[in-house]
Amino acid sequence: MKESDVFVLADRTLNKVVDQIRDDQWAMEMPPEFATRDPSRKVTLREIINYHAYDDAWVPDMLAGKTMDEAGQDNFKGDLLGDDPKGSFAKLVAAACAAAQALDDPERTVHCSFGDYPAREYFWQINGFRGLRAHDIAKVIGADTRLPHDLVHGLWDEISPHAEEWRAIGVFGPKVEVPEDADLQSRLLGLTGRQP
């Protein structure tokens, strides 16, 4: 499966989870086991979703080959969710997915804040983030945590060859052992330091 196809599956799956957030859940604090950049600071579910909105807002410009300076460093700062968080998020997902589907060269250079990468590798970095967070957020809000079969396979193919090097730089926590006959989603979660 092409990396751009995995991206679309992951982003749409995350959007479906966001669509299930109840009005009374947006202000909830994330539990301690929910991985964030700064574990010492309590964050709300709305802050987590706004960060994903921010990440998605960059995708069209990044895939177009723009640098962050060319796109505008401050373009997407602040509250991107507004009074209609689900609708606002869905629009950003739609634009990001359209950009991914329009990408005609997986080797096109993407200018990230931390370096230049081929689009294929950029997708590796962002696909797992979306797909795994769809699971994590679904768990927090009490929704179904099963990911689509094709998404699980796509993420496994992208993550498993690089899991240990990414774990070494702090992307994933310690591996969680699962039974050898566990389904692929359970193996993916264990590989990325999550309890299936």
C-alpha positions as a Markdown table, in Angstrom:
| # | Residue | x | y | z |
|---|---|---|---|---|
| 1 | Met | 0.0 | 0.0 | 0.0 |
| 2 | Lys | 1.3 | 3.5 | -0.9 |
| 3 | Glu | 2.3 | 5.7 | 2.0 |
| 4 | Ser | -0.2 | 8.3 | 0.9 |
| 5 | Asp | -3.0 | 5.8 | 1.0 |
| 6 | Val | -2.1 | 4.8 | 4.6 |
| 7 | Phe | -2.1 | 8.5 | 5.4 |
| 8 | Val | -5.7 | 8.9 | 4.1 |
| 9 | Leu | -6.8 | 5.9 | 6.0 |
| 10 | Ala | -5.2 | 7.1 | 9.2 |
| 11 | Asp | -6.4 | 10.6 | 9.0 |
| 12 | Arg | -10.0 | 9.6 | 8.2 |
| 13 | Thr | -9.9 | 7.1 | 11.0 |
| 14 | Leu | -8.8 | 9.8 | 13.4 |
| 15 | Asn | -11.5 | 12.1 | 12.1 |
| 16 | Lys | -14.1 | 9.4 | 12.8 |
| 17 | Val | -12.9 | 9.1 | 16.4 |
| 18 | Val | -13.0 | 12.9 | 16.8 |
| 19 | Asp | -16.6 | 12.9 | 15.5 |
| 20 | Gln | -17.5 | 10.7 | 18.4 |
| 21 | Ile | -16.3 | 13.1 | 21.1 |
| 22 | Arg | -19.2 | 14.2 | 23.3 |
| 23 | Asp | -19.7 | 17.9 | 24.1 |
| 24 | Asp | -18.9 | 17.2 | 27.7 |
| 25 | Gln | -15.6 | 15.5 | 26.9 |
| 26 | Trp | -13.7 | 18.3 | 25.2 |
| 27 | Ala | -12.5 | 19.8 | 28.5 |
| 28 | Met | -11.5 | 16.5 | 30.1 |
| 29 | Glu | -7.9 | 16.1 | 31.2 |
| 30 | Met | -6.0 | 13.3 | 29.5 |
| 31 | Pro | -5.0 | 10.4 | 31.8 |
| 32 | Pro | -1.4 | 10.1 | 32.9 |
| 33 | Glu | -0.7 | 7.1 | 30.5 |
| 34 | Phe | -1.7 | 9.2 | 27.5 |
| 35 | Ala | 1.7 | 10.1 | 25.9 |
| 36 | Thr | 2.3 | 13.9 | 25.4 |
| 37 | Arg | 5.4 | 15.9 | 24.8 |
| 38 | Asp | 5.5 | 17.3 | 28.3 |
| 39 | Pro | 4.2 | 14.6 | 30.8 |
| 40 | Ser | 4.5 | 17.1 | 33.6 |
| 41 | Arg | 1.8 | 19.3 | 32.2 |
| 42 | Lys | -1.9 | 18.3 | 32.2 |
| 43 | Val | -3.6 | 18.8 | 28.8 |
| 44 | Thr | -7.2 | 18.6 | 27.8 |
| 45 | Leu | -8.7 | 16.5 | 25.0 |
| 46 | Arg | -9.4 | 19.7 | 23.1 |
| 47 | Glu | -5.7 | 20.7 | 23.3 |
| 48 | Ile | -4.8 | 17.2 | 21.9 |
| 49 | Ile | -7.2 | 17.5 | 19.0 |
| 50 | Asn | -6.1 | 21.1 | 18.3 |
| 51 | Tyr | -2.6 | 19.9 | 18.0 |
| 52 | His | -3.7 | 17.3 | 15.5 |
| 53 | Ala | -5.6 | 20.0 | 13.6 |
| 54 | Tyr | -2.3 | 22.1 | 13.6 |
| 55 | Asp | -0.4 | 19.1 | 12.3 |
| 56 | Asp | -3.0 | 18.5 | 9.5 |
| 57 | Ala | -3.1 | 22.1 | 8.6 |
| 58 | Trp | 0.6 | 21.9 | 7.5 |
| 59 | Val | 0.2 | 18.8 | 5.2 |
| 60 | Pro | -0.9 | 20.6 | 2.0 |
| 61 | Asp | 1.9 | 23.1 | 2.1 |
| 62 | Met | 4.5 | 20.5 | 3.1 |
| 63 | Leu | 3.5 | 18.1 | 0.3 |
| 64 | Ala | 3.6 | 21.1 | -2.1 |
| 65 | Gly | 7.3 | 21.4 | -1.3 |
| 66 | Lys | 7.0 | 24.7 | 0.6 |
| 67 | Thr | 9.3 | 25.5 | 3.5 |
| 68 | Met | 7.7 | 26.6 | 6.7 |
| 69 | Asp | 8.9 | 30.2 | 6.0 |
| 70 | Glu | 7.3 | 30.1 | 2.6 |
| 71 | Ala | 4.1 | 28.7 | 4.1 |
| 72 | Gly | 4.1 | 31.2 | 7.0 |
| 73 | Gln | 5.5 | 30.1 | 10.3 |
| 74 | Asp | 2.6 | 31.5 | 12.3 |
| 75 | Asn | -0.2 | 30.5 | 9.9 |
| 76 | Phe | -1.7 | 27.8 | 12.0 |
| 77 | Lys | -1.0 | 28.9 | 15.6 |
| 78 | Gly | -3.7 | 29.2 | 18.1 |
| 79 | Asp | -7.2 | 27.7 | 18.3 |
| 80 | Leu | -8.0 | 26.0 | 15.0 |
| 81 | Leu | -11.2 | 24.3 | 16.3 |
| 82 | Gly | -13.3 | 27.4 | 17.1 |
| 83 | Asp | -17.0 | 27.0 | 17.9 |
| 84 | Asp | -17.4 | 23.9 | 15.7 |
| 85 | Pro | -14.5 | 21.7 | 16.7 |
| 86 | Lys | -15.7 | 18.6 | 14.8 |
| 87 | Gly | -16.5 | 20.5 | 11.6 |
| 88 | Ser | -13.3 | 22.5 | 11.7 |
| 89 | Phe | -11.2 | 19.4 | 12.2 |
| 90 | Ala | -13.0 | 17.5 | 9.4 |
| 91 | Lys | -12.2 | 20.4 | 7.0 |
| 92 | Leu | -8.5 | 20.2 | 7.8 |
| 93 | Val | -8.6 | 16.4 | 7.4 |
| 94 | Ala | -10.3 | 16.8 | 4.0 |
| 95 | Ala | -7.7 | 19.2 | 2.8 |
| 96 | Ala | -4.8 | 17.1 | 4.0 |
| 97 | Cys | -6.2 | 14.0 | 2.5 |
| 98 | Ala | -6.8 | 15.7 | -0.9 |
| 99 | Ala | -3.2 | 16.9 | -0.8 |
| 100 | Ala | -2.0 | 13.4 | -0.1 |
| 101 | Gln | -4.1 | 11.9 | -2.9 |
| 102 | Ala | -2.8 | 14.5 | -5.3 |
| 103 | Leu | 0.9 | 13.8 | -4.6 |
| 104 | Asp | 2.5 | 12.5 | -7.8 |
| 105 | Asp | 6.0 | 11.9 | -6.6 |
| 106 | Pro | 6.7 | 10.0 | -3.3 |
| 107 | Glu | 10.4 | 11.2 | -3.5 |
| 108 | Arg | 9.4 | 14.9 | -3.6 |
| 109 | Thr | 11.3 | 16.8 | -0.9 |
| 110 | Val | 9.3 | 17.8 | 2.2 |
| 111 | His | 10.8 | 20.6 | 4.3 |
| 112 | Cys | 10.0 | 19.8 | 7.9 |
| 113 | Ser | 11.1 | 22.0 | 10.8 |
| 114 | Phe | 13.6 | 19.3 | 11.7 |
| 115 | Gly | 15.1 | 18.6 | 8.3 |
| 116 | Asp | 14.3 | 17.7 | 4.7 |
| 117 | Tyr | 12.9 | 14.3 | 3.8 |
| 118 | Pro | 11.4 | 12.5 | 0.8 |
| 119 | Ala | 7.5 | 12.6 | 1.0 |
| 120 | Arg | 7.6 | 8.8 | 1.6 |
| 121 | Glu | 9.5 | 9.3 | 4.8 |
| 122 | Tyr | 7.4 | 12.3 | 5.9 |
| 123 | Phe | 4.4 | 10.0 | 5.6 |
| 124 | Trp | 6.1 | 7.4 | 7.8 |
| 125 | Gln | 6.5 | 10.0 | 10.5 |
| 126 | Ile | 2.9 | 11.2 | 10.4 |
| 127 | Asn | 0.9 | 8.1 | 9.5 |
| 128 | Gly | 1.7 | 6.2 | 12.7 |
| 129 | Phe | 1.0 | 9.4 | 14.7 |
| 130 | Arg | -2.5 | 9.6 | 13.4 |
| 131 | Gly | -3.4 | 6.0 | 13.3 |
| 132 | Leu | -2.1 | 5.2 | 16.8 |
| 133 | Arg | -3.7 | 8.3 | 18.2 |
| 134 | Ala | -7.0 | 7.3 | 16.7 |
| 135 | His | -6.7 | 4.2 | 18.9 |
| 136 | Asp | -5.5 | 6.1 | 22.0 |
| 137 | Ile | -8.2 | 8.8 | 21.8 |
| 138 | Ala | -10.9 | 6.3 | 21.2 |
| 139 | Lys | -9.8 | 4.5 | 24.3 |
| 140 | Val | -9.9 | 7.7 | 26.4 |
| 141 | Ile | -13.4 | 8.7 | 25.2 |
| 142 | Gly | -14.8 | 5.2 | 25.5 |
| 143 | Ala | -15.3 | 4.5 | 21.8 |
| 144 | Asp | -14.4 | 1.4 | 19.8 |
| 145 | Thr | -10.6 | 1.1 | 19.6 |
| 146 | Arg | -10.5 | -1.3 | 16.7 |
| 147 | Leu | -8.7 | 0.2 | 13.7 |
| 148 | Pro | -9.6 | -0.7 | 10.1 |
| 149 | His | -7.8 | -3.8 | 8.9 |
| 150 | Asp | -6.1 | -2.1 | 6.0 |
| 151 | Leu | -4.9 | 0.7 | 8.2 |
| 152 | Val | -3.4 | -1.8 | 10.7 |
| 153 | His | -1.6 | -3.6 | 7.9 |
| 154 | Gly | -0.3 | -0.4 | 6.4 |
| 155 | Leu | 1.0 | 0.9 | 9.7 |
| 156 | Trp | 2.6 | -2.4 | 10.5 |
| 157 | Asp | 4.4 | -2.4 | 7.2 |
| 158 | Glu | 5.7 | 1.1 | 7.8 |
| 159 | Ile | 6.5 | 0.9 | 11.5 |
| 160 | Ser | 7.8 | -2.6 | 12.1 |
| 161 | Pro | 11.1 | -2.2 | 10.2 |
| 162 | His | 11.9 | 1.1 | 12.1 |
| 163 | Ala | 10.4 | 0.4 | 15.5 |
| 164 | Glu | 13.6 | -0.1 | 17.4 |
| 165 | Glu | 15.4 | 2.9 | 16.0 |
| 166 | Trp | 12.4 | 5.0 | 16.7 |
| 167 | Arg | 12.1 | 3.6 | 20.2 |
| 168 | Ala | 15.8 | 4.5 | 20.8 |
| 169 | Ile | 15.0 | 8.2 | 20.1 |
| 170 | Gly | 11.9 | 8.2 | 22.3 |
| 171 | Val | 9.1 | 7.9 | 19.7 |
| 172 | Phe | 7.8 | 4.7 | 21.4 |
| 173 | Gly | 7.9 | 3.4 | 24.9 |
| 174 | Pro | 9.2 | 0.0 | 25.9 |
| 175 | Lys | 7.8 | -2.9 | 23.9 |
| 176 | Val | 4.8 | -4.6 | 25.4 |
| 177 | Glu | 5.0 | -8.4 | 25.0 |
| 178 | Val | 1.9 | -10.0 | 23.4 |
| 179 | Pro | 1.1 | -13.6 | 22.7 |
| 180 | Glu | 2.6 | -14.9 | 19.4 |
| 181 | Asp | -0.9 | -15.7 | 18.1 |
| 182 | Ala | -2.2 | -12.2 | 18.9 |
| 183 | Asp | -4.0 | -10.4 | 16.1 |
| 184 | Leu | -2.0 | -7.8 | 14.1 |
| 185 | Gln | -3.5 | -4.8 | 15.9 |
| 186 | Ser | -2.5 | -6.2 | 19.3 |
| 187 | Arg | 1.0 | -6.8 | 17.9 |
| 188 | Leu | 1.2 | -3.3 | 16.5 |
| 189 | Leu | 0.1 | -1.8 | 19.8 |
| 190 | Gly | 2.6 | -3.9 | 21.7 |
| 191 | Leu | 5.4 | -3.0 | 19.3 |
| 192 | Thr | 4.7 | 0.7 | 19.8 |
| 193 | Gly | 4.6 | 0.4 | 23.6 |
| 194 | Arg | 0.9 | 0.3 | 24.1 |
| 195 | Gln | -1.1 | -2.2 | 26.1 |
| 196 | Pro | -3.4 | -4.0 | 23.7 |
